[in-house]
Amino acid sequence: MDQELDLARRAAAGDAAAFAALVRAHEAAVRRFLARLTRGDGADDLAQEVFLKAWRSADAFRGDGSYRAWLMRIAWTLFLSAHRARGRRDAREQAAPVPESAHDRDAAIDLQRALAGLGERERAAALLCFGEGCSHGEAAAIMAIPLGTLKSILARARTALVQRLEA
């Protein structure tokens, strides 16, 4: 963590190599989160926007949490903006990407379909906590909601996922 904070401070001072190291460390997690959140539609473009915004506002990172959580917060905010700008689309028309590491292809497809059936807040909370390993506190900070609200959303998401997977 100290090394990451040092890299973040150097990036804030304009050190492109330090920022590149941070990107390498967190790019896969940000892209994975956005790919699942967007069901693959425009995830790469959003990920690029996340890192551009992070570079431009590198001095905004205060070190209160992890750098990854800060990037995920930017990703969530940009996703919401893009989603609102595009308008709502029918979620069931788009196929979600299957995780590369899935051993059981059918189970992975079922999970992706179950996630696709959730609302965007429930899907984001589930992806952050169950998929990315964020703590409840980190996920609440990323989504800019109170911890209790995050826990309620996560409980609803878990219940819906179980129901969909059992069906």
LUMGUSE-97772 format. One line per 3 residues: number of its first residue (from 1); their letters; for each residue x, y, z of N, C-alpha, C, O, CB. Coordinates in nm, 3 decimals. Glycine has a CB too. Example, Ala and Ser with C-alpha at 12.3 -4.5 7.8 and 13.67 -1.06 7.14 Angstrom:
REM residues 2
1> as> 1.319/-0.569/0.780/1.230/-0.450/0.780/1.320/-0.330/0.780/1.424/-0.332/0.846/1.131/-0.447/0.905 | 1.285/-0.225/0.708/1.367/-0.106/0.714/1.290/0.003/0.787/1.341/0.114/0.804/1.408/-0.060/0.572
END
This chain:
REM residues 167
1> mdq> 0.083/-0.119/0.000/0.000/0.000/0.000/0.087/0.125/0.000/0.053/0.223/-0.066/-0.094/0.000/0.121 | 0.198/0.123/0.072/0.286/0.239/0.075/0.345/0.266/-0.063/0.360/0.381/-0.104/0.399/0.219/0.177 | 0.377/0.159/-0.136/0.431/0.174/-0.270/0.325/0.234/-0.362/0.355/0.320/-0.445/0.481/0.039/-0.325
4> eld> 0.201/0.190/-0.348/0.093/0.243/-0.430/0.068/0.391/-0.399/0.045/0.470/-0.491/-0.035/0.162/-0.407 | 0.073/0.427/-0.274/0.055/0.567/-0.236/0.169/0.652/-0.292/0.146/0.764/-0.336/0.047/0.582/-0.083 | 0.289/0.599/-0.289/0.403/0.670/-0.347/0.384/0.688/-0.497/0.410/0.796/-0.550/0.534/0.593/-0.319
7> lar> 0.339/0.583/-0.566/0.313/0.593/-0.710/0.204/0.697/-0.737/0.215/0.776/-0.832/0.271/0.456/-0.767 | 0.100/0.697/-0.656/-0.009/0.793/-0.673/0.039/0.937/-0.654/0.001/1.026/-0.730/-0.123/0.763/-0.574 | 0.123/0.958/-0.555/0.178/1.093/-0.532/0.267/1.137/-0.647/0.264/1.252/-0.690/0.257/1.098/-0.400
10> raa> 0.347/1.043/-0.697/0.434/1.075/-0.812/0.350/1.103/-0.936/0.382/1.193/-1.014/0.533/0.961/-0.839 | 0.243/1.025/-0.955/0.154/1.049/-1.070/0.088/1.185/-1.059/0.073/1.255/-1.159/0.047/0.939/-1.079 | 0.048/1.224/-0.939/-0.013/1.355/-0.918/0.084/1.468/-0.949/0.043/1.578/-0.987/-0.062/1.369/-0.773
13> agd> 0.213/1.440/-0.935/0.316/1.539/-0.965/0.352/1.538/-1.115/0.439/1.614/-1.158/0.441/1.513/-0.881 | 0.285/1.451/-1.193/0.309/1.448/-1.337/0.399/1.337/-1.386/0.438/1.338/-1.503/0.367/1.575/-1.377 | 0.432/1.242/-1.301/0.518/1.130/-1.339/0.437/1.027/-1.418/0.362/0.948/-1.359/0.583/1.064/-1.213
16> aaa> 0.452/1.027/-1.550/0.375/0.938/-1.636/0.410/0.792/-1.611/0.323/0.705/-1.621/0.398/0.973/-1.782 | 0.535/0.763/-1.580/0.576/0.624/-1.555/0.507/0.570/-1.429/0.467/0.454/-1.426/0.730/0.614/-1.540 | 0.495/0.653/-1.327/0.427/0.611/-1.204/0.280/0.584/-1.233/0.224/0.486/-1.184/0.442/0.718/-1.093
19> faa> 0.218/0.670/-1.312/0.077/0.649/-1.346/0.061/0.522/-1.430/-0.034/0.447/-1.411/0.022/0.771/-1.422 | 0.153/0.498/-1.521/0.148/0.377/-1.603/0.155/0.252/-1.516/0.088/0.153/-1.543/0.263/0.377/-1.706 | 0.235/0.257/-1.412/0.244/0.144/-1.319/0.111/0.122/-1.248/0.069/0.008/-1.228/0.357/0.166/-1.216
22> lvr> 0.045/0.230/-1.210/-0.087/0.220/-1.145/-0.190/0.163/-1.243/-0.273/0.081/-1.205/-0.133/0.358/-1.093 | -0.184/0.207/-1.367/-0.276/0.156/-1.468/-0.256/0.006/-1.486/-0.352/-0.071/-1.489/-0.256/0.230/-1.602 | -0.130/-0.036/-1.499/-0.101/-0.179/-1.516/-0.154/-0.261/-1.398/-0.203/-0.373/-1.416/0.050/-0.202/-1.531
25> ahe> -0.145/-0.205/-1.280/-0.188/-0.278/-1.160/-0.340/-0.291/-1.150/-0.390/-0.388/-1.093/-0.135/-0.209/-1.036 | -0.414/-0.195/-1.206/-0.559/-0.192/-1.183/-0.644/-0.200/-1.309/-0.767/-0.206/-1.301/-0.594/-0.067/-1.111 | -0.581/-0.200/-1.425/-0.656/-0.197/-1.550/-0.749/-0.317/-1.566/-0.865/-0.300/-1.605/-0.560/-0.192/-1.667
28> aav> -0.702/-0.435/-1.536/-0.785/-0.555/-1.555/-0.911/-0.550/-1.468/-1.020/-0.583/-1.515/-0.704/-0.682/-1.522 | -0.898/-0.508/-1.344/-1.014/-0.501/-1.255/-1.115/-0.397/-1.303/-1.235/-0.422/-1.300/-0.969/-0.469/-1.111 | -1.066/-0.281/-1.347/-1.155/-0.176/-1.396/-1.227/-0.224/-1.522/-1.349/-0.207/-1.534/-1.077/-0.046/-1.424
31> rrf> -1.154/-0.282/-1.614/-1.214/-0.330/-1.739/-1.316/-0.442/-1.712/-1.423/-0.445/-1.773/-1.105/-0.379/-1.835 | -1.282/-0.532/-1.623/-1.373/-0.643/-1.589/-1.502/-0.588/-1.528/-1.611/-0.632/-1.565/-1.304/-0.742/-1.491 | -1.490/-0.494/-1.435/-1.607/-0.433/-1.372/-1.695/-0.365/-1.475/-1.816/-0.385/-1.476/-1.562/-0.331/-1.265
34> lar> -1.635/-0.286/-1.562/-1.712/-0.214/-1.664/-1.772/-0.309/-1.767/-1.885/-0.288/-1.811/-1.625/-0.110/-1.733 | -1.700/-0.413/-1.805/-1.752/-0.509/-1.904/-1.877/-0.578/-1.851/-1.974/-0.597/-1.925/-1.646/-0.613/-1.940 | -1.875/-0.614/-1.727/-1.991/-0.680/-1.668/-2.103/-0.581/-1.643/-2.220/-0.613/-1.661/-1.953/-0.751/-1.538
37> ltr> -2.068/-0.463/-1.601/-2.168/-0.361/-1.571/-2.240/-0.316/-1.698/-2.362/-0.297/-1.696/-2.103/-0.241/-1.503 | -2.166/-0.300/-1.806/-2.224/-0.252/-1.931/-2.270/-0.364/-2.022/-2.323/-0.340/-2.130/-2.124/-0.166/-2.005 | -2.249/-0.488/-1.979/-2.277/-0.606/-2.062/-2.194/-0.601/-2.190/-2.238/-0.647/-2.295/-2.429/-0.614/-2.096
40> gdg> -2.075/-0.545/-2.180/-1.982/-0.541/-2.292/-2.000/-0.424/-2.386/-1.914/-0.401/-2.471/-1.992/-0.664/-2.368 | -2.107/-0.349/-2.374/-2.137/-0.240/-2.467/-2.061/-0.113/-2.428/-2.104/-0.040/-2.338/-2.288/-0.212/-2.470 | -1.951/-0.088/-2.495/-1.875/0.034/-2.472/-1.783/0.030/-2.351/-1.733/0.134/-2.307/-1.968/0.147/-2.456
43> add> -1.758/-0.088/-2.298/-1.675/-0.101/-2.178/-1.533/-0.053/-2.202/-1.475/0.013/-2.115/-1.674/-0.244/-2.130 | -1.475/-0.085/-2.317/-1.337/-0.043/-2.345/-1.326/0.108/-2.353/-1.231/0.167/-2.301/-1.287/-0.107/-2.475 | -1.422/0.171/-2.419/-1.420/0.318/-2.428/-1.433/0.381/-2.289/-1.364/0.477/-2.257/-1.534/0.368/-2.519
46> laq> -1.523/0.325/-2.208/-1.539/0.377/-2.072/-1.412/0.359/-1.989/-1.373/0.447/-1.913/-1.657/0.309/-2.002 | -1.348/0.243/-2.005/-1.224/0.217/-1.930/-1.118/0.320/-1.968/-1.045/0.369/-1.882/-1.173/0.074/-1.957 | -1.108/0.351/-2.096/-1.012/0.453/-2.138/-1.046/0.588/-2.076/-0.958/0.662/-2.033/-1.009/0.465/-2.292
49> evf> -1.176/0.620/-2.071/-1.218/0.746/-2.009/-1.182/0.748/-1.860/-1.143/0.851/-1.806/-1.369/0.767/-2.027 | -1.196/0.633/-1.795/-1.162/0.624/-1.652/-1.017/0.663/-1.631/-0.985/0.744/-1.544/-1.189/0.482/-1.598 | -0.929/0.604/-1.711/-0.787/0.631/-1.691/-0.747/0.771/-1.736/-0.656/0.831/-1.679/-0.704/0.528/-1.765
52> lka> -0.814/0.824/-1.836/-0.789/0.964/-1.874/-0.831/1.058/-1.763/-0.759/1.151/-1.728/-0.864/1.000/-2.004 | -0.949/1.032/-1.707/-0.997/1.116/-1.597/-0.906/1.103/-1.475/-0.877/1.201/-1.406/-1.142/1.079/-1.560 | -0.861/0.981/-1.448/-0.771/0.960/-1.334/-0.640/1.035/-1.354/-0.588/1.093/-1.259/-0.743/0.810/-1.315
55> wrs> -0.588/1.035/-1.475/-0.463/1.107/-1.503/-0.484/1.258/-1.487/-0.403/1.327/-1.425/-0.413/1.076/-1.647 | -0.594/1.307/-1.543/-0.621/1.451/-1.535/-0.648/1.499/-1.393/-0.619/1.614/-1.360/-0.740/1.486/-1.623 | -0.702/1.413/-1.311/-0.734/1.452/-1.173/-0.653/1.372/-1.073/-0.701/1.344/-0.963/-0.884/1.436/-1.146
58> ada> -0.533/1.334/-1.110/-0.448/1.251/-1.023/-0.426/1.315/-0.887/-0.409/1.244/-0.788/-0.315/1.225/-1.089 | -0.425/1.447/-0.881/-0.404/1.515/-0.753/-0.526/1.508/-0.662/-0.518/1.548/-0.545/-0.367/1.659/-0.777 | -0.639/1.458/-0.712/-0.760/1.445/-0.630/-0.756/1.322/-0.540/-0.831/1.313/-0.443/-0.883/1.438/-0.720
61> frg> -0.669/1.226/-0.572/-0.657/1.106/-0.488/-0.590/1.146/-0.357/-0.478/1.196/-0.356/-0.577/0.993/-0.560 | -0.660/1.123/-0.246/-0.611/1.165/-0.114/-0.547/1.052/-0.034/-0.484/1.077/0.068/-0.724/1.223/-0.035 | -0.562/0.929/-0.081/-0.504/0.818/-0.008/-0.588/0.769/0.107/-0.541/0.692/0.191/-0.371/0.856/0.044
64> dgs> -0.715/0.812/0.113/-0.805/0.768/0.221/-0.841/0.621/0.207/-0.864/0.553/0.307/-0.931/0.853/0.222 | -0.848/0.573/0.085/-0.879/0.433/0.057/-0.778/0.382/-0.043/-0.673/0.442/-0.065/-1.024/0.416/0.005 | -0.811/0.270/-0.105/-0.719/0.215/-0.204/-0.732/0.289/-0.336/-0.835/0.350/-0.365/-0.746/0.065/-0.224
67> yra> -0.627/0.283/-0.415/-0.628/0.346/-0.546/-0.729/0.275/-0.636/-0.797/0.339/-0.717/-0.487/0.343/-0.611 | -0.739/0.144/-0.621/-0.836/0.068/-0.699/-0.977/0.115/-0.669/-1.057/0.132/-0.762/-0.823/-0.081/-0.671 | -1.010/0.136/-0.543/-1.144/0.184/-0.508/-1.170/0.322/-0.568/-1.281/0.351/-0.612/-1.161/0.189/-0.354
70> wlm> -1.068/0.407/-0.570/-1.082/0.540/-0.629/-1.111/0.527/-0.779/-1.196/0.599/-0.832/-0.954/0.624/-0.605 | -1.040/0.437/-0.847/-1.064/0.415/-0.990/-1.202/0.357/-1.014/-1.270/0.395/-1.110/-0.957/0.322/-1.047 | -1.245/0.265/-0.929/-1.378/0.206/-0.944/-1.487/0.312/-0.925/-1.591/0.308/-0.991/-1.397/0.091/-0.843
73> ria> -1.462/0.405/-0.835/-1.557/0.515/-0.814/-1.568/0.598/-0.943/-1.678/0.634/-0.984/-1.513/0.606/-0.694 | -1.455/0.628/-1.005/-1.456/0.701/-1.132/-1.531/0.620/-1.237/-1.611/0.675/-1.312/-1.311/0.732/-1.179 | -1.505/0.489/-1.242/-1.570/0.402/-1.339/-1.722/0.402/-1.320/-1.797/0.411/-1.416/-1.516/0.259/-1.328
76> wtl> -1.765/0.392/-1.195/-1.908/0.391/-1.165/-1.972/0.523/-1.207/-2.079/0.524/-1.268/-1.932/0.365/-1.014 | -1.909/0.633/-1.176/-1.962/0.765/-1.211/-1.970/0.782/-1.362/-2.071/0.832/-1.414/-1.875/0.875/-1.150 | -1.866/0.742/-1.433/-1.868/0.753/-1.579/-1.972/0.659/-1.640/-2.037/0.695/-1.739/-1.730/0.722/-1.636
79> fls> -1.987/0.541/-1.584/-2.090/0.450/-1.632/-2.228/0.514/-1.619/-2.307/0.512/-1.713/-2.084/0.318/-1.555 | -2.257/0.570/-1.502/-2.387/0.632/-1.482/-2.410/0.746/-1.581/-2.520/0.758/-1.636/-2.400/0.685/-1.339 | -2.310/0.827/-1.602/-2.323/0.938/-1.698/-2.348/0.886/-1.839/-2.436/0.936/-1.909/-2.197/1.025/-1.696
82> ahr> -2.273/0.787/-1.879/-2.289/0.730/-2.014/-2.425/0.663/-2.028/-2.491/0.674/-2.132/-2.176/0.630/-2.044 | -2.466/0.593/-1.924/-2.593/0.523/-1.927/-2.708/0.622/-1.940/-2.801/0.599/-2.018/-2.611/0.437/-1.802 | -2.704/0.728/-1.866/-2.809/0.830/-1.872/-2.809/0.901/-2.006/-2.915/0.932/-2.061/-2.792/0.932/-1.759
85> arg> -2.691/0.926/-2.060/-2.681/0.997/-2.188/-2.736/0.911/-2.301/-2.800/0.964/-2.392/-2.536/1.036/-2.217 | -2.712/0.783/-2.298/-2.757/0.691/-2.403/-2.905/0.660/-2.392/-2.970/0.626/-2.491/-2.679/0.562/-2.398 | -2.957/0.672/-2.273/-3.095/0.631/-2.251/-3.100/0.483/-2.218/-3.000/0.412/-2.228/-3.182/0.661/-2.375
88> rrd> -3.214/0.439/-2.180/-3.227/0.298/-2.141/-3.241/0.208/-2.263/-3.309/0.241/-2.360/-3.348/0.279/-2.048 | -3.173/0.094/-2.256/-3.184/-0.008/-2.361/-3.240/-0.134/-2.299/-3.234/-0.154/-2.178/-3.046/-0.036/-2.428 | -3.293/-0.216/-2.381/-3.346/-0.342/-2.330/-3.229/-0.431/-2.292/-3.152/-0.474/-2.378/-3.438/-0.411/-2.436
91> are> -3.216/-0.460/-2.164/-3.102/-0.534/-2.111/-3.096/-0.677/-2.163/-2.987/-0.733/-2.176/-3.107/-0.535/-1.960 | -3.207/-0.734/-2.193/-3.206/-0.875/-2.233/-3.165/-0.897/-2.378/-3.141/-1.010/-2.419/-3.342/-0.934/-2.211 | -3.157/-0.790/-2.457/-3.119/-0.804/-2.597/-2.968/-0.822/-2.615/-2.924/-0.871/-2.719/-3.165/-0.684/-2.675
94> qaa> -2.892/-0.783/-2.517/-2.747/-0.788/-2.531/-2.692/-0.907/-2.454/-2.731/-0.932/-2.340/-2.683/-0.658/-2.481 | -2.603/-0.979/-2.516/-2.539/-1.093/-2.451/-2.424/-1.044/-2.364/-2.344/-0.962/-2.408/-2.489/-1.196/-2.555 | -2.417/-1.095/-2.243/-2.307/-1.058/-2.153/-2.187/-1.146/-2.183/-2.203/-1.263/-2.220/-2.350/-1.071/-2.003
97> pvp> -2.065/-1.091/-2.166/-1.946/-1.173/-2.190/-1.931/-1.282/-2.083/-1.963/-1.260/-1.966/-1.821/-1.085/-2.194 | -1.883/-1.395/-2.124/-1.858/-1.505/-2.032/-1.719/-1.488/-1.974/-1.624/-1.466/-2.049/-1.872/-1.644/-2.102 | -1.703/-1.497/-1.841/-1.571/-1.482/-1.781/-1.473/-1.585/-1.837/-1.508/-1.701/-1.857/-1.580/-1.495/-1.630
100> esa> -1.351/-1.541/-1.862/-1.250/-1.628/-1.920/-1.214/-1.743/-1.829/-1.179/-1.851/-1.877/-1.126/-1.548/-1.953 | -1.222/-1.724/-1.699/-1.176/-1.825/-1.605/-1.287/-1.925/-1.568/-1.264/-2.008/-1.480/-1.123/-1.758/-1.481 | -1.402/-1.919/-1.629/-1.512/-2.007/-1.592/-1.482/-2.151/-1.633/-1.453/-2.179/-1.750/-1.643/-1.960/-1.658
103> hdr> -1.489/-2.243/-1.536/-1.465/-2.384/-1.565/-1.592/-2.448/-1.620/-1.585/-2.537/-1.705/-1.418/-2.458/-1.437 | -1.703/-2.405/-1.574/-1.830/-2.461/-1.616/-1.901/-2.356/-1.700/-1.963/-2.263/-1.647/-1.916/-2.505/-1.493 | -1.894/-2.371/-1.830/-1.949/-2.272/-1.923/-2.098/-2.248/-1.899/-2.142/-2.133/-1.901/-1.926/-2.318/-2.069
106> daa> -2.173/-2.352/-1.877/-2.316/-2.336/-1.855/-2.345/-2.255/-1.729/-2.431/-2.167/-1.729/-2.384/-2.471/-1.846 | -2.273/-2.284/-1.622/-2.291/-2.209/-1.497/-2.253/-2.063/-1.516/-2.318/-1.974/-1.462/-2.208/-2.272/-1.385 | -2.146/-2.039/-1.592/-2.103/-1.901/-1.616/-2.208/-1.825/-1.697/-2.235/-1.708/-1.670/-1.968/-1.899/-1.691
109> idl> -2.268/-1.891/-1.795/-2.373/-1.827/-1.875/-2.494/-1.798/-1.788/-2.553/-1.690/-1.796/-2.413/-1.916/-1.996 | -2.531/-1.894/-1.704/-2.644/-1.873/-1.613/-2.618/-1.755/-1.519/-2.707/-1.674/-1.495/-2.671/-2.000/-1.532 | -2.496/-1.747/-1.467/-2.461/-1.637/-1.378/-2.468/-1.503/-1.451/-2.521/-1.406/-1.397/-2.321/-1.658/-1.319
112> qra> -2.417/-1.498/-1.572/-2.421/-1.373/-1.649/-2.565/-1.331/-1.677/-2.598/-1.213/-1.669/-2.343/-1.389/-1.781 | -2.649/-1.428/-1.710/-2.791/-1.396/-1.734/-2.857/-1.347/-1.606/-2.937/-1.253/-1.609/-2.866/-1.520/-1.788 | -2.825/-1.410/-1.495/-2.883/-1.367/-1.367/-2.838/-1.225/-1.334/-2.918/-1.144/-1.289/-2.842/-1.463/-1.253
115> lag> -2.710/-1.196/-1.356/-2.659/-1.060/-1.331/-2.726/-0.959/-1.425/-2.758/-0.848/-1.383/-2.507/-1.055/-1.349 | -2.747/-0.998/-1.549/-2.808/-0.908/-1.647/-2.951/-0.873/-1.609/-3.002/-0.768/-1.647/-2.805/-0.971/-1.787 | -3.016/-0.961/-1.534/-3.153/-0.937/-1.491/-3.165/-0.843/-1.374/-3.276/-0.801/-1.340/-3.217/-1.064/-1.457
118> lge> -3.055/-0.809/-1.311/-3.058/-0.717/-1.197/-3.062/-0.572/-1.245/-3.021/-0.542/-1.357/-2.935/-0.740/-1.106 | -3.111/-0.484/-1.160/-3.103/-0.341/-1.188/-2.958/-0.296/-1.180/-2.874/-0.367/-1.125/-3.192/-0.260/-1.090 | -2.929/-0.179/-1.233/-2.788/-0.137/-1.240/-2.724/-0.122/-1.102/-2.607/-0.155/-1.087/-2.777/-0.007/-1.316
121> rer> -2.796/-0.072/-1.002/-2.737/-0.058/-0.869/-2.710/-0.194/-0.806/-2.604/-0.215/-0.746/-2.829/0.024/-0.777 | -2.806/-0.287/-0.819/-2.787/-0.420/-0.763/-2.672/-0.492/-0.834/-2.591/-0.558/-0.770/-2.917/-0.502/-0.775 | -2.667/-0.479/-0.966/-2.560/-0.544/-1.043/-2.424/-0.488/-1.004/-2.329/-0.564/-0.984/-2.584/-0.525/-1.195
124> aaa> -2.415/-0.355/-0.991/-2.287/-0.294/-0.953/-2.244/-0.339/-0.814/-2.127/-0.372/-0.793/-2.298/-0.140/-0.958 | -2.337/-0.339/-0.719/-2.303/-0.381/-0.582/-2.256/-0.527/-0.581/-2.157/-0.560/-0.516/-2.424/-0.364/-0.489 | -2.328/-0.613/-0.654/-2.290/-0.754/-0.659/-2.154/-0.773/-0.724/-2.071/-0.850/-0.676/-2.396/-0.836/-0.734
127> llc> -2.131/-0.702/-0.834/-2.002/-0.715/-0.902/-1.887/-0.666/-0.816/-1.781/-0.728/-0.811/-2.004/-0.638/-1.033 | -1.908/-0.555/-0.747/-1.802/-0.500/-0.663/-1.771/-0.592/-0.545/-1.654/-0.623/-0.519/-1.840/-0.361/-0.611 | -1.875/-0.637/-0.474/-1.852/-0.716/-0.353/-1.823/-0.863/-0.382/-1.732/-0.920/-0.323/-1.972/-0.707/-0.263
130> fge> -1.899/-0.924/-0.470/-1.883/-1.067/-0.497/-1.777/-1.092/-0.604/-1.701/-1.189/-0.595/-2.015/-1.128/-0.539 | -1.772/-1.007/-0.705/-1.682/-1.030/-0.816/-1.544/-0.970/-0.799/-1.444/-1.032/-0.835/-1.741/-0.977/-0.939 | -1.538/-0.849/-0.744/-1.410/-0.779/-0.733/-1.351/-0.785/-0.592/-1.238/-0.740/-0.571/-1.427/-0.636/-0.773
133> gcs> -1.424/-0.839/-0.497/-1.372/-0.856/-0.362/-1.365/-0.728/-0.281/-1.291/-0.721/-0.183/-1.238/-0.914/-0.370 | -1.441/-0.627/-0.319/-1.443/-0.503/-0.242/-1.517/-0.526/-0.111/-1.611/-0.606/-0.105/-1.510/-0.388/-0.323 | -1.475/-0.457/-0.008/-1.548/-0.462/0.118/-1.678/-0.383/0.100/-1.692/-0.306/0.005/-1.462/-0.405/0.238
136> hge> -1.770/-0.402/0.193/-1.894/-0.325/0.186/-1.866/-0.175/0.193/-1.928/-0.096/0.123/-1.989/-0.366/0.298 | -1.772/-0.137/0.277/-1.736/0.004/0.290/-1.678/0.060/0.161/-1.713/0.172/0.121/-1.636/0.023/0.403 | -1.591/-0.017/0.096/-1.534/0.028/-0.031/-1.641/0.042/-0.138/-1.645/0.140/-0.212/-1.425/-0.070/-0.079
139> aaa> -1.729/-0.059/-0.145/-1.835/-0.056/-0.246/-1.929/0.063/-0.222/-1.972/0.128/-0.317/-1.915/-0.188/-0.246 | -1.961/0.090/-0.096/-2.047/0.203/-0.065/-1.980/0.334/-0.106/-2.046/0.424/-0.159/-2.081/0.206/0.086 | -1.851/0.345/-0.081/-1.778/0.467/-0.121/-1.771/0.480/-0.273/-1.787/0.590/-0.326/-1.636/0.465/-0.062
142> ima> -1.748/0.369/-0.342/-1.741/0.371/-0.488/-1.875/0.417/-0.546/-1.879/0.497/-0.639/-1.704/0.232/-0.543 | -1.984/0.366/-0.491/-2.116/0.398/-0.543/-2.174/0.526/-0.483/-2.282/0.570/-0.522/-2.209/0.284/-0.518 | -2.102/0.586/-0.388/-2.143/0.712/-0.323/-2.281/0.697/-0.257/-2.369/0.781/-0.274/-2.147/0.827/-0.425
145> ipl> -2.295/0.589/-0.181/-2.418/0.566/-0.107/-2.382/0.528/0.036/-2.270/0.483/0.061/-2.505/0.455/-0.174 | -2.474/0.546/0.131/-2.446/0.506/0.269/-2.424/0.355/0.280/-2.477/0.278/0.200/-2.561/0.550/0.361 | -2.347/0.315/0.378/-2.315/0.175/0.399/-2.441/0.090/0.416/-2.452/-0.018/0.358/-2.224/0.158/0.520
148> gtl> -2.536/0.139/0.494/-2.661/0.065/0.516/-2.739/0.045/0.387/-2.798/-0.061/0.365/-2.748/0.138/0.616 | -2.738/0.145/0.302/-2.806/0.135/0.173/-2.737/0.030/0.087/-2.804/-0.051/0.022/-2.808/0.271/0.101 | -2.604/0.032/0.086/-2.530/-0.069/0.010/-2.565/-0.208/0.057/-2.586/-0.298/-0.024/-2.378/-0.045/0.022
151> ksi> -2.571/-0.227/0.188/-2.602/-0.360/0.241/-2.743/-0.404/0.202/-2.765/-0.521/0.173/-2.589/-0.360/0.394 | -2.838/-0.310/0.199/-2.974/-0.343/0.157/-2.977/-0.381/0.009/-3.040/-0.479/-0.030/-3.070/-0.225/0.183 | -2.909/-0.303/-0.072/-2.902/-0.332/-0.216/-2.836/-0.467/-0.239/-2.883/-0.545/-0.322/-2.824/-0.221/-0.291
154> lar> -2.730/-0.494/-0.168/-2.658/-0.620/-0.183/-2.744/-0.739/-0.139/-2.740/-0.844/-0.202/-2.528/-0.616/-0.101 | -2.821/-0.722/-0.033/-2.910/-0.830/0.011/-3.016/-0.859/-0.095/-3.046/-0.975/-0.123/-2.978/-0.793/0.145 | -3.073/-0.754/-0.155/-3.171/-0.773/-0.262/-3.106/-0.841/-0.383/-3.165/-0.929/-0.445/-3.232/-0.638/-0.303
157> art> -2.985/-0.799/-0.414/-2.914/-0.858/-0.528/-2.888/-1.006/-0.503/-2.909/-1.089/-0.592/-2.782/-0.784/-0.555 | -2.842/-1.039/-0.384/-2.813/-1.179/-0.350/-2.940/-1.264/-0.361/-2.938/-1.372/-0.418/-2.754/-1.189/-0.207 | -3.051/-1.214/-0.306/-3.177/-1.287/-0.311/-3.221/-1.308/-0.456/-3.261/-1.418/-0.494/-3.286/-1.212/-0.233
160> alv> -3.214/-1.203/-0.536/-3.254/-1.213/-0.677/-3.164/-1.309/-0.754/-3.212/-1.387/-0.836/-3.250/-1.074/-0.743 | -3.034/-1.304/-0.727/-2.941/-1.396/-0.795/-2.973/-1.541/-0.759/-2.977/-1.627/-0.847/-2.795/-1.362/-0.759 | -2.994/-1.567/-0.632/-3.026/-1.704/-0.590/-3.154/-1.752/-0.656/-3.160/-1.865/-0.705/-3.039/-1.711/-0.437
163> qrl> -3.257/-1.666/-0.657/-3.383/-1.705/-0.719/-3.366/-1.732/-0.869/-3.420/-1.830/-0.921/-3.488/-1.596/-0.699 | -3.292/-1.648/-0.936/-3.272/-1.666/-1.080/-3.189/-1.791/-1.109/-3.216/-1.862/-1.206/-3.205/-1.542/-1.140 | -3.089/-1.816/-1.027/-3.002/-1.932/-1.051/-3.071/-2.064/-1.016/-3.041/-2.167/-1.075/-2.875/-1.918/-0.970
166> ea> -3.164/-2.059/-0.920/-3.237/-2.180/-0.885/-3.348/-2.213/-0.985/-3.391/-2.327/-0.995/-3.296/-2.166/-0.746 | -3.393/-2.112/-1.058/-3.504/-2.132/-1.154/-3.458/-2.211/-1.276/-3.537/-2.237/-1.366/-3.562/-1.996/-1.200
END
